[in-house]
Structure formats: C-alpha cells, structure tokens
Amino acid sequence: MRVAVLCWEESRPWVSSLRQSGFSVPWVEEPKGDVHRQVAGIEPDVLVVDLTRHPEQGVDMVGVLAGEGSLDGVPVVLVTREGGSPDGLEGKVGHLTVTTPKKMVSAVQAALAQRQKI
C-alpha cells in the first residue's frame, strides 16, 4: 500500500514508523507552495497530512486536492496534536480520519481497511 505523506521536517519519524509497519512511502514532502499537487501523480492508497504545525495550511492543501478531484476514493489521515476535527473539510473528503502522532500508524491501517471495503 502506498502512503503519501505531507509533513514538516521534525515529523519525519512518522515515515519510518509507516515503513517499519510494511507500508510503501514513495513520496514525502514538506507542505510548501504547490508541491502537494504531486500527490495525484503517485496515486496513493492513503494520504497522511501533518496538522501539528501550521494546521491551516494543511487543511487548505487538502481542500484544494479534494476540490480538484485528486482525493476521490483516497482516505485522508490528518495528524493533530489535540485530535480535534479541523474546520472546512467535512463533506469534501470521502473518508477523513483525525488522529494523534502516537496513533497515526493504526489510523492509516484502519483507513486502508475501510477503503478496501468500499
């Protein structure tokens, strides 16, 4: 399963955790500029977005991708410090999970399991 990750530099251990759990993480990028538009090109099975820093920027990027249709059928896992629900994404993304860094791998596993049922 391919996981695209938009995370800030200090969150790179998330990538190691995903790879150690058997996921392919072919693309990781800091969410700057319009680099997030490359997500559609790798056709990820799930998108993980770091909202622990600059959450409004991450929410905006997911909103743009969803509006372009780049996330059709792709579950999105939003990683926050508080585990709260970000405003503005409800109804835009088919399967949205909000989690914390400690529960990120299990949230990705659950999102992928849900996708396979659809």
C-alpha positions in Angstrom: 0.0 0.0 0.0 1.3 3.4 -0.9 1.1 6.2 1.6 1.8 9.9 0.5 2.9 12.0 3.5 2.9 15.8 3.8 4.8 16.5 6.9 7.2 19.0 8.4 10.8 18.1 8.9 10.5 17.2 12.6 7.8 14.8 11.8 9.9 12.5 9.5 9.9 9.7 12.2 6.3 9.1 11.0 7.7 7.9 7.7 10.0 5.4 9.4 7.1 4.2 11.5 5.0 3.6 8.4 7.8 1.9 6.5 8.5 -0.3 9.6 4.8 -1.3 9.5 5.2 -2.5 5.9 3.8 0.5 4.0 5.4 1.9 0.9 6.0 5.6 1.3 7.1 6.7 -2.1 6.7 10.4 -1.6 7.3 12.6 1.3 7.4 16.4 1.1 7.2 19.4 3.3 3.9 21.2 2.6 5.3 24.3 0.9 4.0 26.1 -2.1 2.1 23.9 -4.5 4.2 20.7 -4.1 1.1 19.0 -2.6 -0.3 18.8 -6.2 2.1 16.0 -6.9 0.0 13.7 -4.7 -2.3 12.8 -7.5 0.6 11.7 -9.7 1.6 8.9 -7.4 -1.9 7.6 -6.8 -1.6 7.0 -3.1 -3.8 4.5 -1.3 -3.9 6.9 1.6 -2.7 10.5 2.3 -1.3 11.5 5.7 -1.2 15.2 6.4 0.7 16.8 9.4 -1.5 19.3 11.1 0.7 19.6 14.2 2.3 22.7 12.7 0.6 25.2 10.5 -2.7 23.3 10.5 -4.5 25.9 8.4 -2.0 25.3 5.6 -2.5 21.6 5.7 -6.3 22.0 5.7 -6.1 24.3 2.8 -4.0 21.9 0.8 -6.4 19.0 1.4 -9.3 21.3 0.4 -7.5 22.1 -2.9 -6.8 18.5 -3.6 -10.3 17.5 -2.8 -11.7 20.3 -5.0 -9.6 19.1 -7.9 -10.8 15.5 -7.5 -7.3 14.3 -6.6 -8.6 12.6 -3.5 -11.5 10.7 -5.0 -11.5 7.4 -3.2 -8.3 8.2 -1.2 -8.7 8.2 2.6 -7.1 11.1 4.3 -5.5 10.8 7.8 -5.0 14.2 9.5 -2.5 14.1 12.3 -3.1 16.7 15.0 -1.8 17.4 18.5 -5.2 17.6 20.0 -7.0 15.1 17.8 -9.7 17.7 17.1 -11.6 17.9 13.9 -10.3 20.6 11.5 -12.9 23.0 10.2 -13.7 23.2 6.5 -13.0 19.6 5.3 -16.2 17.8 6.4 -18.0 16.7 3.3 -15.1 17.5 1.0 -13.2 14.2 1.6 -14.9 10.8 1.3 -13.0 9.2 4.2 -11.4 11.5 6.7 -9.7 10.4 9.9 -8.3 12.7 12.6 -5.7 11.2 14.9 -2.6 12.0 17.0 1.0 11.2 16.2 1.0 8.2 18.6 -2.0 6.6 16.9 -1.0 7.5 13.3 0.0 4.0 12.1 -3.2 2.4 13.4 -5.2 5.2 11.9 -3.6 4.5 8.5 -4.3 0.8 8.9 -7.9 1.5 9.7 -8.3 3.9 6.8 -6.9 1.4 4.4 -9.2 -1.4 5.7 -12.2 0.9 5.3 -11.1 1.7 1.7 -10.9 -2.0 0.8 -14.5 -2.5 2.0 -15.8 0.2 -0.4 
